[in-house]
């Protein structure tokens, strides 16, 4: 209870300090920022290349899984798992852009609903009958399902490989993996094609300040992604911030536990890159939320946001590679990582949105 009061007090103090520190002598700033330039940088240097890379990584995963099926051994299976991780890391960057075709196709629901429902996966494999378009199977596909199928479906790697070779349902196991990869590849391809088609122009030109304009929707999606998918899903829920006790079994990559911190750091880096306008896979930067804030004489706020991202990264780096093990053995450092992530929420959701004159378009139901 005291921790919650402290969090509320911290938010109020941050809100006051940030709202009062960036005012200019005239009492405000004229918004002459070229919002289209920000949207063009997002489209051309972030969204388009990341979806192209995600598609390529998924195609590589299919190739590696085909090679494993042709020559099933520990070497080819290791290559499958490495390719899965590489694609999963790219997803951490792509997940921010659930707008346009990605929103229409429910991109995130097909790629990363966790924890996976093992009973559904096993039932789908044993019956050989399933519909990956069904909402009932959102928690039985994507990266979490592959996490289970590549790392957790049996106790040892030898026994896992046997599921795809000598098991009575080996053909169904292989088909299910192939169907999951095919579904993900199809979605990534459609999104990539959409950005390379007419949607790019529609996105960049829709630069007005209305509830349905591209920038207003994107900045809300960006904050939602940070607050829910990074702060809450990767940390808040597993550490028990929203429950009576910790729930370590709800960490991302539960079966490949050694990668959970790495994926969280990638997600935070992706958020920081978008905020600062850094191109995907490059050090080049362009128009961004950061430069927008600076143009509004809110440089103190933009610096506070980047500094807070860095503080969160520093604390996350103190954790064990396996967040599951960290929570089970010593949860306090993980709680501290959540607190550092939380401190940026008010900076983004209150101060940045106020500076941009944008309203929140989603409901906070965390109870935090």
C-alpha positions in Angstrom: 0.0 0.0 0.0 2.8 2.4 0.9 4.4 1.6 -2.5 1.3 2.6 -4.3 1.1 5.9 -2.4 4.7 6.6 -3.2 4.1 5.9 -6.9 1.1 8.3 -7.0 3.1 11.0 -5.2 6.0 10.5 -7.6 3.6 10.9 -10.6 2.1 14.1 -9.2 5.6 15.6 -8.5 6.8 14.7 -12.0 3.7 16.1 -13.6 4.2 19.4 -11.8 7.9 19.7 -12.4 7.6 18.9 -16.1 4.6 21.1 -16.8 6.2 24.1 -15.0 9.8 23.9 -16.3 9.4 24.3 -20.0 7.3 27.4 -20.3 8.7 30.2 -22.3 8.3 33.9 -21.3 5.2 34.3 -23.4 3.5 31.5 -21.5 3.6 29.0 -24.4 5.0 28.0 -27.7 3.5 28.3 -31.2 3.3 24.9 -32.9 4.9 25.4 -36.3 6.4 21.9 -36.4 6.2 20.0 -39.7 4.3 17.0 -38.5 4.5 15.4 -41.9 8.3 15.2 -41.6 7.9 13.2 -38.5 5.5 10.8 -40.1 7.7 10.5 -43.2 10.7 9.5 -40.9 8.5 6.9 -39.2 7.3 5.5 -42.4 10.4 5.4 -44.5 13.1 4.9 -41.9 11.4 2.8 -39.2 8.2 1.0 -40.2 9.1 0.0 -43.8 12.6 -1.4 -43.0 11.5 -3.2 -39.8 8.6 -5.0 -41.5 10.9 -5.9 -44.4 13.3 -7.3 -41.9 10.6 -9.2 -40.0 9.4 -10.8 -43.2 13.0 -11.8 -44.1 13.6 -13.2 -40.6 10.4 -15.3 -40.8 11.4 -16.6 -44.2 14.7 -17.6 -42.7 13.0 -19.4 -39.9 11.0 -21.4 -42.5 14.2 -22.2 -44.3 15.9 -23.4 -41.1 12.9 -25.5 -40.1 12.8 -27.1 -43.5 16.5 -27.9 -43.1 15.9 -29.4 -39.7 13.1 -31.6 -41.1 15.4 -32.8 -43.9 18.3 -33.5 -41.5 17.0 -33.6 -37.9 19.9 -33.2 -35.5 21.0 -30.9 -32.8 22.9 -28.7 -35.2 20.0 -28.0 -37.5 17.7 -27.7 -34.5 20.0 -25.1 -32.9 19.8 -23.2 -36.1 16.0 -23.2 -35.9 16.1 -21.8 -32.3 18.6 -19.1 -33.3 16.5 -18.0 -36.2 13.4 -17.9 -33.9 15.2 -15.6 -31.5 16.4 -13.4 -34.3 12.9 -13.0 -35.6 11.5 -12.4 -32.0 14.1 -9.6 -31.5 13.0 -7.9 -34.7 9.3 -8.2 -33.5 10.2 -6.1 -30.5 10.8 -3.2 -32.9 7.9 -3.9 -35.3 5.3 -4.2 -32.5 5.2 -0.4 -32.0 3.7 0.0 -35.5 0.3 -1.6 -35.0 -1.4 0.9 -37.2 -2.9 0.7 -40.7 -2.8 -2.8 -42.1 -1.2 -4.1 -38.9 -4.1 -3.0 -36.8 -6.6 -4.4 -39.4 -4.9 -7.8 -39.3 -4.5 -7.8 -35.5 -0.8 -8.1 -35.9 0.1 -8.3 -32.2 -2.6 -10.9 -31.4 -1.2 -13.3 -34.0 2.4 -12.7 -33.0 2.9 -12.4 -29.2 0.0 -13.2 -26.9 1.6 -14.7 -23.8 1.6 -16.8 -21.8 0.8 -19.4 -24.4 -2.1 -21.8 -23.6 -0.3 -25.1 -23.8 -3.5 -27.1 -23.6 -4.7 -25.4 -26.8 -1.5 -26.0 -28.6 -1.4 -29.6 -27.7 -5.1 -30.1 -28.6 -4.5 -28.4 -32.0 -1.6 -30.7 -32.7 -3.3 -33.9 -31.5 -6.5 -33.3 -33.5 -4.9 -31.7 -36.5 -7.9 -29.4 -36.7 -7.6 -25.7 -35.9 -8.2 -22.2 -37.2 -5.4 -19.7 -36.5 -7.7 -16.9 -37.5 -9.9 -17.6 -34.5 -9.6 -15.4 -31.5 -9.6 -18.7 -29.5 -6.2 -19.4 -30.9 -4.5 -16.1 -30.4 -2.8 -17.6 -27.3 -1.8 -20.8 -29.2 0.3 -19.3 -32.0 3.0 -16.8 -32.7 6.4 -16.5 -31.0 5.1 -17.9 -27.6 3.7 -21.1 -29.2 7.1 -21.6 -31.0 8.8 -20.9 -27.7 6.9 -23.8 -26.2 7.4 -26.1 -29.3 11.1 -25.4 -29.6 12.1 -25.2 -26.0 9.4 -26.6 -23.7 7.5 -29.4 -25.3 9.7 -32.0 -23.7 12.3 -32.1 -20.9 15.5 -32.4 -23.1 16.6 -31.3 -26.5 16.8 -35.0 -27.6 13.2 -35.5 -26.5 12.1 -32.3 -28.2 13.7 -33.4 -31.5 11.9 -36.7 -31.1 8.5 -34.9 -31.2 9.3 -34.0 -34.8 10.8 -37.3 -35.8 9.7 -40.4 -34.0 6.6 -39.3 -32.1 3.2 -40.7 -33.2 2.1 -37.1 -33.9 5.4 -36.0 -35.5 3.7 -35.0 -38.8 1.2 -32.9 -36.9 4.0 -31.2 -34.9 5.8 -30.2 -38.1 2.6 -29.1 -39.7 1.6 -26.9 -36.8 5.0 -25.2 -36.7 4.9 -24.6 -40.4 1.3 -23.2 -40.2 2.3 -20.8 -37.4 5.3 -19.6 -39.4 3.2 -19.3 -42.6 0.6 -17.3 -40.8 3.1 -14.9 -39.3 4.9 -14.5 -42.7 1.7 -13.8 -44.5 0.8 -11.1 -42.0 4.2 -9.5 -42.1 4.2 -9.6 -45.9 0.8 -7.9 -46.1 1.9 -5.2 -43.7 5.2 -4.6 -45.6 3.4 -4.5 -48.9 0.9 -2.0 -47.5 3.7 0.4 -46.3 5.3 0.1 -49.7 2.0 0.8 -51.4 -0.6 3.6 -51.0 -0.6 3.5 -47.2 2.7 5.3 -46.8 1.4 8.4 -48.6 -1.9 8.3 -46.7 0.0 8.1 -43.4 2.4 10.9 -44.1 -0.3 13.3 -45.5 -2.7 12.8 -42.7 -0.8 15.2 -40.4 -3.6 17.2 -38.9 -4.4 17.4 -35.2 -7.6 15.4 -34.9 -8.5 12.3 -33.1 -8.2 10.2 -36.3 -5.1 11.8 -37.8 -2.0 9.6 -38.3 0.2 11.4 -35.8 -2.4 11.5 -33.0 -3.2 7.8 -33.5 0.5 6.9 -33.7 1.6 8.8 -30.6 -1.2 7.1 -28.7 -0.2 3.7 -30.0 3.4 4.4 -29.1 2.4 5.3 -25.5 0.0 2.3 -25.3 2.8 0.0 -26.4 5.2 1.4 -23.9 2.7 1.3 -21.0 1.0 -2.0 -21.7 3.3 -4.3 -23.7 6.6 -3.2 -22.3 6.0 -1.9 -18.7 3.0 -4.0 -17.8 3.3 -7.2 -19.7 7.1 -7.7 -19.5 7.5 -6.6 -15.9 4.4 -5.4 -14.1 2.3 -8.6 -14.4 5.1 -11.1 -13.8 6.6 -9.3 -10.8 3.1 -9.1 -9.2 2.5 -5.4 -9.4 -1.1 -6.0 -10.3 -1.7 -9.1 -8.2 -1.3 -10.3 -4.6 1.8 -12.4 -5.5 4.4 -12.5 -8.2 3.4 -14.5 -11.4 6.8 -15.4 -12.9 5.2 -18.0 -15.2 3.8 -15.0 -17.1 7.2 -13.7 -18.3 7.9 -13.4 -22.0 9.8 -16.4 -23.5 8.9 -18.5 -20.5 10.4 -21.7 -22.0 13.5 -20.0 -23.4 13.9 -18.2 -20.1 17.5 -17.1 -20.9 16.2 -14.6 -23.4 13.5 -12.8 -21.5 15.7 -9.9 -20.3 17.3 -9.6 -23.8 13.9 -9.2 -25.4 12.8 -6.6 -22.9 15.9 -4.6 -23.6 15.3 -4.7 -27.3 11.7 -3.5 -26.7 13.0 -0.6 -24.6 15.6 0.2 -27.3 12.9 0.2 -29.9 10.8 2.7 -27.9 13.8 5.0 -27.4 14.7 4.8 -31.1 11.2 5.8 -32.2 11.1 8.7 -29.6 14.5 10.0 -30.8 13.8 9.4 -34.5 16.6 6.9 -35.0 16.3 4.8 -38.2 15.8 1.1 -37.9 19.2 -0.6 -38.1 21.1 2.6 -38.4 22.4 5.5 -36.3 20.8 8.1 -38.6 18.1 10.3 -37.0 15.3 12.4 -38.3 12.2 14.3 -37.2 10.7 12.7 -34.1 8.8 13.2 -30.9 12.0 14.5 -29.4 12.5 17.1 -32.1 8.8 18.0 -32.0 9.1 18.7 -28.2 12.3 20.7 -28.8 10.5 22.9 -31.3 7.9 23.6 -28.7 10.5 24.8 -26.2 10.1 21.6 -24.3 13.7 20.4 -24.4 13.8 19.8 -20.7 10.9 17.4 -21.1 12.5 15.6 -24.0 15.7 15.2 -22.1 13.8 13.9 -19.1 12.2 11.2 -21.2 15.4 10.0 -22.8 17.2 10.1 -19.4 14.4 8.0 -17.9 14.6 5.5 -20.6 18.3 5.2 -19.8 17.6 4.8 -16.1 15.2 2.0 -16.9 17.7 0.3 -19.2 20.4 0.6 -16.5 18.2 -1.1 -13.9 17.0 -3.8 -16.3 20.7 -4.6 -17.0 21.2 -5.5 -13.4 18.7 -8.3 -13.6 19.4 -12.0 -14.4 19.2 -13.0 -18.0 16.1 -15.0 -17.0 13.5 -12.7 -15.6 11.7 -15.9 -14.3 14.7 -16.8 -12.2 15.1 -13.2 -11.1 11.6 -12.9 -9.9 11.7 -16.2 -8.1 15.1 -15.6 -6.3 15.1 -11.9 -5.7 12.1 -9.9 -7.0 13.2 -6.5 -5.6 15.5 -5.5 -8.5 12.7 -6.4 -10.9 10.3 -4.3 -8.9 12.8 -1.5 -9.2 13.0 -1.9 -13.0 9.2 -1.6 -13.2 9.4 1.6 -11.1 12.0 3.1 -13.5 9.8 2.2 -16.5 6.7 3.7 -14.7 8.4 7.0 -14.1 8.4 7.6 -17.9 4.6 7.0 -18.2 3.6 10.4 -16.8 6.2 12.1 -19.0 4.8 10.5 -22.1 1.1 10.2 -21.3 0.6 13.5 -19.5 3.4 16.0 -20.4 4.2 15.0 -24.0 0.6 14.6 -25.0 -0.2 18.0 -23.5 2.7 19.6 -25.4 1.4 18.0 -28.6 -2.2 19.0 -27.8 -3.2 15.3 -28.2 -5.8 13.5 -26.1 -5.4 10.0 -24.8 -7.5 7.6 -26.9 -7.2 4.4 -24.7 -8.3 3.5 -21.2 -5.8 2.7 -18.4 -7.2 -0.4 -16.7 -4.1 -1.5 -14.9 -5.2 -0.3 -11.5 -1.7 1.2 -10.9 
